[in-house]
Amino acid sequence: MLNACATELTDRLLRRFPMAQARKAVYIYGFELTLSSLAVMLSVFILSCLFGAVNTSFTFSLIFVSIRLFSGGYHAKTYGRCFILSNAIYMGCFGAAHLIQLLKVGFLGPFLTLLSMTVICVLAPIKHKNHPMSDTSYQKNRNISLTLTICEGLCLLMACFFFFMPYIVYMGSTTMAAVAVLMVIPKIQERRKDV
């Protein structure tokens, strides 16, 4: 269904703005990726409304999407699995943030943030075998992911130390930890293949 929608949007685009048919596959992929990402963000927003914590969806989307866009990491094999995994990660982060607050272990917020920042800064960006990148693209993605990680991490740490919206800080910390874990998974898989 996603491919059919992406193909239809591409065909409409090509009718309106004629260009080389050779680029059609690129546009279809771009539309698939965009539609898939929008579906995930919409479902996360709906879940956050059901949980009565709308602001957590914005925190999750900001950190998860912005850093992963440039740092890479584990990717599901299909858009359907990606949808399920992304929603499961959101619910896991939401639950973990709730537990941190409930158990009054707020020190985990800055700990997770610092640990995650370290992992992301060391590993970013993860190279994917199906999406090779030039050295220039690699360096550009590295610089952007480091900048985003440091800026977002420092904001979380400052908010944590000033007790500003602690639940949102915990949500941000657990989300950053999820990004770090998704970067470690391909490294583990790579090592297993080498053994």
N, C-alpha and C positions, 0 to 999 in steps of 0.2 A: 504494500500500500504506500509506504514511504517513497519507494522508487517510482511508483506511478505518479504520485504528486510532484516529485522532483522533476520527472520527465515532462510532465504537462507544463510546469512553470518554465522549464528550459525552452520548450517548444514555443511558448508564448513570447518569451524574451527574444528568441531568434527571429520570430515573425516581425516583431516590433523593431528590433535592432539587428539587422542581418550582419552576420560575421561568419568566420570560417567554421564549417561543420565539424572540423577536427577538434575544436574546443568544446564540443557538446558534452562529452564525457566529464570534462572538468566542471562545467556548470551544473550538471546533474549531481555530481559528488558534492559540490558546494551547497546546493539546495538541500540535499539529503542531510548534510551535516548541520545546516542552519535549522531545518525543521526538527531534527532530532534534538538539538540543543534547546530550542524553544519549548518542545514538548516536555523535556526534563524540567526546565525552569518553571513552567506552568504547573506541572504536577507537584513539584516541591512547594510552590506557593500555595496550592490547594491543601496539601498536607499540613503546612504551617497554619493555615486558617482553621483546619479541623483541630489542631493541637492548641489553638488559641494563642499562637506566638508568631504572628506574621513577620515580625522583624527578624526572626531567625532565618527565614528564607532568603532575605536580602544579604545577611551576613554570610550565609553558606554560599550563595551564588557568587557574591563578590570575590571571596577568597578562593573558592574551589575553581571557578571558571577562569579567573584572571591568571592565577599561577599555573594551572595545568595547561592552559593554552600555549604557554612558552616553555614550560619545564618538561612536559610530556609525562610518560609513565605508563602504567598498565592500561590497556584498552581491551574492552570486550570484543568478541568476534563478530557480533551482530548489533544492529541498532536496538533491537528488542532487549537483548541482554544488557546493553549499555543503559537503557532506560531503567530496567529493574535494578541494576547495580547502583546507579546514581541515586535512585530513591532510597535504596537500602542504606547507602552511605549517609544520606541526609538523616534518616531515622536513627542510625547508629550514633551520629554526631549529636543529634538532638537528645537522645537518651543519655549519652555520656555526659553532656553538659548539665542535664537535669540531675544526674547522680552526683556530679561534683558539687553542685549547689546544695542538694539534699543532705549529703554526707558532710558538708562543711569542710571540704578539702580543697579550698580555693588555691592553695599553693600549686596544685596540679596545672592550673591555667598558665602561669609563667613558665613552669617546667616544660609542659608540652610545647609551648610556643618556642622556647629556646632550642629544645631538642629538634623540633620540626624544621626550624630555620636552618640549623646546622646541616641536617640531612639534605634539605633542598639545595642549599648553597653548595654543598660538596658534589651532589649528583647531577644537578641541572645543566643542560637539558638531557633527557634520556633519548638516545638515538633508537629509532624504530627501524627494523630491517626492511619494512615495506615502504618507508618514507625516508629515503636517504636525503641528507642535506649537505650543502656545501659548507666549507669551513667558515665562510662569511655568515651564512644563515645560522650556523651553530653558535658563533660568537655573539651574533645579534640576539638570538633567543636566550643565550646565557646571561647577557647583560640585562635584558628586560626581566627575566625571571628573578635574577638576584635583586634588582631594584624593587620589584613588586613585593618579593618576600621580605626584604629588609624593611621597607616602608610599612607594609601591613603588619608585620611582626612587631615593629616598634610601637605602632599605634595600639596594638593589643596589650603590649607590656605597659605602656603608659596608662591606658585605661584601667588595667588590672591594679597597678600600684596606687592609683587615685580612686579606686573603688567605684569607677564610673560604669554603670550598667553591667554588673558582674556576670549576669546570665548570658548576655550577648558576648562578653569577653570569653566565657567558657565555650560558647558555641564556635567562636572564631578559632580558639585554641584547638578544639577537637577537629574542626574542619582542616586546619593546617596540618594536624597530625595525620589525617586521612590522606591528604595530598602526599605527604612524605612516605606513608606506607605504600601508596600506589606507585611511587618511584622506586621503592626497594624491591617490590615484587619482580619486575623484569630483570633486575640484577641477580636475584636468587635463581630465576628461571635460566638465565644465561650461564650461571655457574653449574647448574645441574646438567646442562647440555655438554659442558666441557669435561665433566667427570666421566 
